[in-house]
Structures are given as C-alpha cells and as structure tokens.
Amino acid sequence: MHDREAQARYAPGARVVIRDCEWIVRRADPSDDGGYVLTVDGLSELVSGKSAQFLTRLEEAADAIRVLDPAETRFEQDLSPGFEKSRLFIETQLRQITPADERIHLGHRAAMDPVPYQLDPALQALKQTRQRILIADAVGLGKTLEAGILMTELMRRGRGKRILVLTLKSMMTQFQKELWNRFTIPLTRLDSTGLQRVRNHIPGNHNPFYYYDKSIISIDTLKQDNEYRRHLEQAYWDIIVIDEAHNVAERGSSSQRARLAQLLAGRSDTLIMLSATPHDGKAKSFASLMNMLDPTAISDPEDYAREDFSDKGLVIRRFKKDIRDQVAQEFKERVVKDIYLDASPEEEAAYQALLEVPFTYRGEHSPERNGQLVRIGLQKAIFSSPAAARVSVEQRIRKLQGSEANPRQPSDDERVEIQALHSLLLALGNVDVAHFSKYRELLGLLKSSDFGWKKSNSEDRLVIFSERIETLHWLQGQLQADLKLKDDAIRILHGGMSDIEQQEIVEAFGKPESPLRVLLCSDVASEGINLHYLSHRLVHFDLPWSLMVFQQRNGRVDRYGQERTPIITYLINRSDNPRVRGDQRILEILKEKDEQAYKNIGDPATFMKVHDADAEVELTMEAMAEGTAAEAFDAQYQPDTSNEGDDLLALFLNPDAAAPPSQQEAGSGEGSGEGQKASPTVERFSLFESDFAFARQALEALNRERKQVSFSANPERQTLTLTPPDDLDYRFRFLPPEIRPVDGSLVLTADKARFEQEIRRSRQDENAWPKLHYLWPQHPAIQWLQDRLLAQVARHSAPVLVLPETDAVARALAPGESVFLVSGLIPNRKAHPVIWEWFAIRCRPGQGGAPEIEVQPAEAWLRQLPLDSQLPNRARPVDLGALEALRGPVIDAARGEMHRRQQRYTEQTAPRLAEQLDKLQALKGRQVQQLEMQLAGSQQADHFKAARKEERLKRIERVFADYQAWVQDTHTIEPVPYLQIIAVLTRETD
C-alpha cells in the first residue's frame, strides 16, 4: 500500500488491523518517510484501552497492516433486547463524526450559560484556514471562556489532542480549573513542583513536554531555563494558548518572552492569544503579535495596506459597552464611591519638607525638569504611605552618599540635598497612625455600618490595592491590630512571590471556609486573576498613576460572573499646598477619565495613547514635574484612537468575520446539517434523548452478560456514580492528579445547575476541585465508554436489525427492502476530515435480479424511524447471505455519492485556493519589495547588505513556502474515500 489512494484510507475513524490487533485511527499525520504516523486506540481484547502510534511505511513493508475492505464486512444479527447493542453502536459511530463546517457544535454546551458574544471568537476563527486569533476583549469579559469554546470545537474536530497553555504564574491554577470545570480540558500544571514531578518520572534525555499531552506553564518558568528551550524546539502541539499576550509583544527590543513566543508560534497549527491591551500604541508592537499569528501578515509595520489582511480574521475586540445589551444579568453595574479627605497638619508638614528639598542632578542643584522628576518620585511614595516614603527617601540618601561598602564623596549641592532629605525623614516620622488621614479614613470605612463589611462574613471579602509593597506590609500589620484579625485573615499578594505561593493565596481567597478575609494587592495582582467569587468590594488605598492600572485593578471584582454589585472605593487625599494639590488633582482627572472610558468609550488607553501602564506613569510624572495645570492635563489627554497601534489593529478587525454562516453554508458540511436553518450553533442528531440516557444504557449494556462496571444511576439528578475499571483508571493516570476520582468513585452529572453548585461548593473544599464531574461528550469517561462500545462489535462486522412490523417501521421500510447505513469520509492531505457523510442506502428487489438502489441522507431517514428502546426485538431469523450479496452494489453507490461530493467540494474550493495562493504571492512580493527599499536606504557596506539580503530572502522564502504548503494541504482532499457499513436494517418476513 504505497500510493496516495491507499494512504487516503488511513482516515480518522478507519478501522485497521496492525500486527493482528484491531485499532481505530484517531489521527493520521504525514511523516518524513512519505507515509503516515497513525495515532490509534485499541479495539480488540489484547489492546483494548491502549493507545499507540505506528509508521505506515514500516508496517506496510512488513505486511503487518491492513485497512478493512467495507465490501467484505461481516454481518451479525442483533438479538439484544430492544436492539440495544445496535442502537449503542450506531450512536457511538454518530459521535465519531467530526464537523467540517464553521459553526459551533459542542462549545455552547459547556458547563456555562454562554451569551452570543462569547461564541464570536470561535465563529471567527473557524472561518479561517488556520485557527490563529488574538482575542482582545476588554478586562472582565471572559476571554478564558471564549478560548475554551474555541479549544473545545477544535478538539471536537480532532485537532486538539496536544495543548500547551502559557500564562502568568499567579494565574496557572485559575486557568487550569476554569478549563477543566467548564470544558473538561485536562491541563497538567507544570509549575515548579509539577516540573520536578515529571522529571522524576522520565529519563533525563526525554522531552518533558511529551509526558503530558495537555499542560499549562508559566512563560517566565520557560524563559529561565535554556534546557526547556531545547525541548520546546523538539515538541509540537495542536493548540498553543498565550494568556496576557501583550507580555510577549516586542516593545522596542525583543525580550526573552518575545523570543520564546516567536519560537512557540511555529510549533502549533492553532495559536490563541488573549490580551485586553494588545499593543503599546506602536505599530511594531502590535505587528509582532500579528506576525506570530501569521508570519505572512505584515511586511513592514510602517507600510501596510488594508487589503493585505482585512480578511484574515486574526483579531476580535469588544468592550463592555459593546455587549451590554447581551449580558444584563451577568454584569452588575458598579457603584463608585469617592472619599475625599483633608491632609493632617503633620502630612502638610511632610509635603512642605518635600518641596523644600533642593534636588540635584549629576551633582548639581537642578530646579528644573530633572530635579523635579526626583521630587515627583518621592511624592509618589508619600501619596502611597509614610512607610513607602521613608524607604524611598533612605534609598535616595544612600544613592547620594553611597554605602559603607562603596562610599562616595557627595558634592556640595548633594550635601545640602542630603540634609534636607533628613529633615523630610523627621517630618515623615511625625505622620504616625493617628495623623495618617488616609488610613484613619480607611479604618473608619471598614468599621462603619454604612459600608456594611463584616470580617465574620466569609462571603464578603475585601480587596485593597496599593502600588507600593512597603505600604501593603504596613497595612497588614496595622489592620491586623486595629481590626483584631488573625494572621491568616489578612494576606499580601505581590509579584515577588513564588508561583506556588501566589496560586495558594488566590485559591484561598476564593474558598468560603478559608479564614482569609482581606487581600492586600500590589499591581501585579491586577493582571488577569479572578477575585470576584467571594468579593465585590475593592478599595484603592492610593490612586493609580496610569489609566490602564485603573482598568486592571477594577476588573478583578467587576467582571463576567460577578453576582453582586461591585463597590469601588477611592481614597482621595487633598492638600492645602497649591503645588501638591495640583498634582493630586491630576490623579483625580485620571480617575474621572477611567469612569468616562468605562461608561462610554471602552478602552482607557485612548486617552494617553501610549498603551502601556509604565509609559502612562511616566507621562503623569512628566506633567507634574513640568508644573502642568490640571486643566491643561485634562485637555491634553482627550480620547483619541489615532495612534499607529490602533490604526493597525483597526485594519485587522473584521466586523463580518464572526457573522453566523449563511443559509447556504449552514446546509453544507455534514450530512446532518442539510436543510437546517442558518444558526451559529448545531445540535447533534442522537438516538438518545440525552448524554445521561446514552451513558446509562451503555453501562447497563456492558453489564448485560457479565458485570464489567460497578455503577449506579440517579435519573432525577441526572447523575452516574461508578467505580472506574482498570482500563479507565489507567487513562486517569495520564491526566492531572487534581481531577482523578476521589476515593475510587467517579461521579458524573449532566445537570448544569447542580454542577454549577458543585463548582461553588468546591471553593469551600480543601482541595478546591469539584468532586462532581460534568457529564458530556468531552469527558474522558464518556470517551472511554464509547471505545468500549466500539469494541463490543466484532472486527470488521456490522449489526443487522430485523425490525418488527409496526406502523413506524412500515413507513420507513417497504416490504422486502433493506437499508444500509454507510459512513463515507474524505480527509485533506493533513488527514483532517473534510467530508464526512452518512447515507441510508435503500435496496429493493429489482427486475432481472439486480437490486434497485436509492441513496438518502441517513439522518433524515433515521428521524422517520424512531429507533428507541420501545421497539421490540423478536429475533426472527434473516437470510444474512442475501444481505451480504448487496454489499458490493451498496459500496459502489456510496462511493459514487462521495465522488460527487468530492467533485463539488473541489469545484467550490479551487477558486478560493487559487485566490489564497495569489494573495500569498502578492504579500511575498510586497515583503521582497520592502526589503529592497530598506537595503537601498541603508548606509552599510555592500557585502553587509548582500548578506542581509540573502538571509532575509531565505526567511521570506521559507515562511511563504511553509504557509503555501499548509494552505494547499488543508484545501486539497484525498482522492479515495474511507467507507464503512455501520449497520443494516430490514423488516421481519413471515
């Protein structure tokens, strides 16, 4: 079996005999030797429950592989009560069909109540040749859920076996739990402990990224170890997800994170990036992300045209204002409380002492910008707390006079500054607890009945933000004493902690039984983490100096899924000193602009237009250092999207990309989709009323002849409880330890409401993982059950159902007629199913002995025939020989139908393929032209330019050759279909 026609038979779903054992093909990937790498699951008894990989060329050379010929299918009459065995086998085969259209088939059924906007990223990505997308929705809209829906759809299509997720170390557990709880995607957490566990289990020269198919890891963990980079270069995934993707964008220079992301971008077919702040206002930053998604996208971020990429569908971006009409129940309107307080005399004295410091720059007194920037740095610390200010002042003194180990001789001006700084330290020392007005106000707020917070209420927790860690430590000690909190009731979360410690604190804050009541956060905790489960109160102890930080902080409690009204409180200090008061007013203006963005604009970065929190802080400090009036600052930073990053992003946004498929599209693809009204989602045809009903009957069937699985069912609660048999327990060994059955018992429920309650309850549990599992097609136990059912039917066999004489049967089957259910599958060159149809092939006695054959869509015919458990099986004998004689004509008819669909597909896709290849050629030409222009303007020597040109041309050639091959392999289908007779249905004869 050496030609392409033979290789086309190695399609997902095909049954093959390899080394005298029967396997079902799960995926077939081209290998370097010209054959395929087959990933298979065992069906026959010796290999049942086992997975393996085979190289077809090696097996063919040894004559050890055989694809079963459908025309030689053996028939066995089903004698089971109510045709139970056949119904389960047909249903399981139906569940093997992978969609090939652009609609949502499974993701909308996850353990959540999706709203329309959350389906849009998956719809947009599925329209593309490659599913590579940046989901750039605003903070709190549920980007993790949107990614989960797309990942589920790709897994349903057989393109999600291997998954790698990169995220911040503080968010690893949160992301892992969300994808398991909602989508049963089992990511193994490779934090420092997890990596060590893997290393202990594998030989030193083995790649740890192949030990688990699905894993989650911190990008900072990866970048710290060159050994990981070597392993990454040798690994490949179906899906890579990069959370908080702005951290891997190029910002001026290529960082370790950016280089690592660029490496990973080429190690998967699908790349999903998530970021609420996708660029820093510079086209180069955004272009670096786009080129990771599609290296053909942008030849030069300074010279781009809309037609180059307007149809690529690489980006989707929405703000809360855009989707507010869809989520009235899911989003609570926040309540903002501004508390203004006057500075105490002691604080005013400290402000005055700061203004009297003659700051120096390079040894000389500098009353202008440079010296004022030093003042603003210290003022920033004073605005946070006296504790933070003391640390900053002491650091400034050490910088000027050096340390004991490295003393330096200050200049005369510097000695004057040092003396004034000591006076400032004395003034700060007078700002004790009694005279620290902001803290007195905070303490009064927390104790007031109007605020309503009680430390005894485990479901009303408090988040307090400050940018300075010294302030957080001071608050921890002071609040603990004044509120009489125990050590474990108040914790600090900041970026200097280890990944394990950060995850442990975030988890504890979400558990009702945890004693933790107050979480003191630095701004590292304002990126991505969920703090809204038991908290709806957030206090800004000091005002941010960046609009983007306002958004990130508030988004921790004001986000999708918050069930209570978020209460955001700002403590705003006001000084009588005109200079200080003016600077404080600038921070108030930032707060007002954030509210304006929240209500009307969406993106707060459109005000300061630098799209980077640190850069916004610098602009704020510059304004204060230059003495800019608050009104002028307000006028200077008005909403404006006219920056090069937003301009480039706008060109990538495609408002039509996520539109539901047209009615014509909705009718194409799977046979089950024909004639359906256009809809973004598809409800799969099933012989059973629910997943619970299917799983329950399957378990009962396995135990019909001998008890194989110990289980119980509760129909009222849609719950199954079973003790995993050895082959299922074996599968769980390769899944994250957190999801393995508790006490040897696996409990699955199809009741979404009950499962949601269990997710909430699990936050009260010590391990914080649900003891219930969500019963739906993607759960590993259901996939195990389906494999067991496939193995119940003998090798290369199909059941024969001899149906009783009922009115329904008479309407579906004429006397003497038999119907063959036949599956036909044609993959593309990447072995992904493209056409997968089921036919009901009706055979009636014809003239001259030749049968009359009519081909119909299988689903339409099955809907006429209620093949349910109420249909009695009288086990009347049937002439199997007569049915076997029909196999050849039936397969010929099915092959003819598949040939017509193949021709139609080729006719439809050929122009599209040619258009895509032409566009790629045009883009390639633009990149070469741009290279020529750059080199022409370069002042380098000719031999340097020639070397650069050669290197760059090779890269352009490689990138476009790879992409063109990918496009061609995706759109080009194999010439020979894989056909399988699933079952035969006939009527009883007298």
Phi, psi and omega in degrees: 000087189242345184268170183297326181297322179289319182294332181297340180287344179279059183264151175307131183100343180291145174262129180230151173255118179235122180055041174067018172239148181265136181228158170248131182284126177264323176203155180225109183253135178303139178248167186294339183273006179094351176261215182229151165263113181266125170261120190228156172243140184287142177245319182287164193302320185294329185243011181302132180083358180259149173246151181206168174231139180228147172266118186298323182297319179294316182291323178295320181297328180268005182053040185250010182228139180215126173272129187289131181280120183298332180288353178251014181302133176273146180251139176227126181290133178278118180253008184286152180301132178062022182055037185303314183299316181290318181300317180291322179292316179297316180298317179297320177294322176300323182287345178282340183298125178261133180295153177230010181261197188248019183253171181272121183253334184224327187304326182288349180263009180296173183282065180198169174249087186292146173254157190309320185296335181285344177276340188301316180301318179294318179299319180293317182293321183292342176284344186268157177299316175243138181274087179228118191210146170256115176267106189249032179296157183294165180306133171088004182273353176096048181295328178297317179296319180297320177295321180298322178296315179294318179298320178297317179297321179289322175297320178298332180269009179077020183237039181212033180290317181249125185227137173233128177244130175247131182211179175290151184295331180288345186250003186299310181295318180301313181294317180300314181292321182296317181288330176284310184299317186271326189233002186046046172263111189272092178269127175274128185278114179260062170281189184302323178289316181296320179295320179294323179297318179295316182298328179288340185261348186234154175300156186299332182267005180272152182277116182297338183280356173259355180290318175244137179288327185233119184216162178227137186210155176279135179295333178288329175294318181294317187289343185278349188229116180296334179298321179297322180300318179298319179293321180299320182295340181257001183249159179217142181235160172282320183226132169239132178244128176244110179275153183049054190293342178301337179289346180251003177286153176283123179240085181085304178227164183276113181277172175301318179299315181296317180296321178295316180296322178297323176296312183294329182302333180265007184252019177203156173287315183255134176229122179243120178249142180234129176193134174276346182229078193284355177202169182254024181090348180260137179299325182298320180298310180293321180298327180296323176291318181297322180287338170289320178290319183210101185294351177267001192290312190229119177283323182206118181296348178264358181212092185221156181228146185303320186295345180293328189210015184295338183255010184281338177063035185277345187224142168224137186212124176224155175244167183302324180296332183285333187239012185301326182291341181272339193232040182303322182278329186280330180251124174266137178290127183290152172250126182251128179241119177260120179250110180266137181219144181276142178294143177286162178305324180293321178292320178298322179295322178293318177300316182295320179297324178296315182293337182273355179285124178276086186295146182246160174219121183055042173087352182239149177303132185227091181284349184268210192307308186298315177293323180293328177295324176296316179301316183295325177299318178287324178298322178301319179292319179296321178297337178278299179190158174300326180297315178294320182296319180300318180297317181293319179295317180296322177296321179295319180297316180297324179296323183282320185253357179078178180254176178298322181287324182228072180289152175226159182264108180293153174285171179301314180297323181291325178295324177295318179297318181299317180299317179293326179293324176295323176296322177297321178298320178298317180295321178294326179297335179281345179274076180275188184302319184293334185248010177268092192299323182294319179291319179300322179292318178299313182298317177297321179298313184293334180268350187282146177289333179296320179290321171082013180271135178232129182294342180280345183274109184289346182255017177223084185258163191241134175247127178237126181254139167211147182279342185257128180294326179298324178294319180297317179295319178297316179298321181301311181293319185288315180294324179300319180286313186286330179262001181055052179265143175285167184304321185272007180266347180222126184227160176250142175234119178212167189288347179281354181281160177288163180299321181296316183293317178299314181296322181296320180292315180299317179298315182298324181294338180264002181257123180300329183279351178290141179286351183296126181240327184235127178245120179260117190242138165272175187288351173296332180279001181269001180256106164086327190287151179266119176240014191268354186298316182236015182222135173229009180246128178227131181243127172270102180292323170231147182287137175296155175258013180221134177296323181294330178289323174307309184298314182295316179300306185296331181291352178288328179244338179260085186207170180304130180099351177291124186264347180244163181290120178295133178245111182254122183242131177248130173262113190242110182275143178230128180257155174278344180289120186303320182293313180292319180298322178296319179292321177296325180295327177298320178293324176297322179297321176300318178298317180295323179292324177298319178295322178297317179296318182298318186276324192235332192253312181107300186258110181292341182291347180289349179281302186269345167063024175248346171056035178207129186298316181296321179293324176295320177300318180298319178297320179296316179295319179301316181299318180291319181296326181274000179072027180298132177292149182302321181294322179292321177299317179299315182291326183293324186248080174257156184301131182200122181264012184273065170237160189294328177295313178293324178300315180291318178300318182299326179291331180278336180292132181234098186298341181268352189296327184262009180296145179302150180300151177292166181299325179296316179295322182296335180272356180260181179091233182293152177299328182290348182270352189296136174079358181283150177291145181303132180201146179288344181238158180232131173263119186292138175292138182215149174279352182241151185287340181199166174298323179298313181299318179297311183295320180298311181294326178297316179295320177297320180294321179298330182266004187298313182270319175210149185289116179250333183225129175273118183207164172221154182233141175236094183300325182296322181260006178052047187233138174241134176238123181219155172266115184301124173292174188303318184289330175285320178299325178298320180295323181292341179295336182260015178247165181304139181300332183294336186259001181291149183305138180277130177054034176072014182235129180251121182245120180242139177229141176262001181276106183301317183297317180293321180294323176299320176298322180293324176299317179295316182296325183297336178289347177268348184277155181299318183273350173063020176243138182300140174277337172276150174243150182278122182272105176200172191302336186274355181288138181305327180291324178290322177294321174298317181298318178296320177296322177298318182293321177299323182286347180289334179268131186300159182306131174056039181238162174221140179285149174247124180255116176264100190278146180285165179281095175234166181300317181296318179295319180297326179289329184269331185230126176280159177303134179078000183267145173233146179240125177261124172272119185234133176260133176235130185226133173233119177268169170272185183292345176269007179068020173271130178300130179247316176240119178223104185239148170246136180241145166258106183260110185271129181239122178234152177298132180245180180286146178071015177088342179281135182287150170271129185238132177229133182253128178231159171298133186296319184298315180300320180290318180295328178294331177290333187250101180290090182276073183245180185290350180280350182279114185286144176252106183272356176058037176292140182294153181221151179277095181294329180299319180296322178291321179297329179293341181271352186301314182300306178301323180295313180295321177299317180296318179295320180296321178297317178297317180294325178297319179295320179292324178297315178297317181297318179298315181296319179296323182285322187270337183303312178297323180293319179296315179298320179296317180296318181293323177296317179298319178297320178297319179295317179296320178298317177300320179296320180293319178295317179298317180297321178298316179300317180295318180297316182291325179297327181271359182279146179264006181291163176295154186300322182291329175292317180295322179296319179295316178299317181297315181298316180296315181292320179296322177298318180294315179301315181299316182295314181300312183287326177296316179298316183291319178297319178296319180297314180298314181295316180294329181286320185269347182263122183261156181289154187280339187244127180280154169267123183243144178216130172279118183276313183197164175233134179239130180217170182261154173298147174242149181289000000 
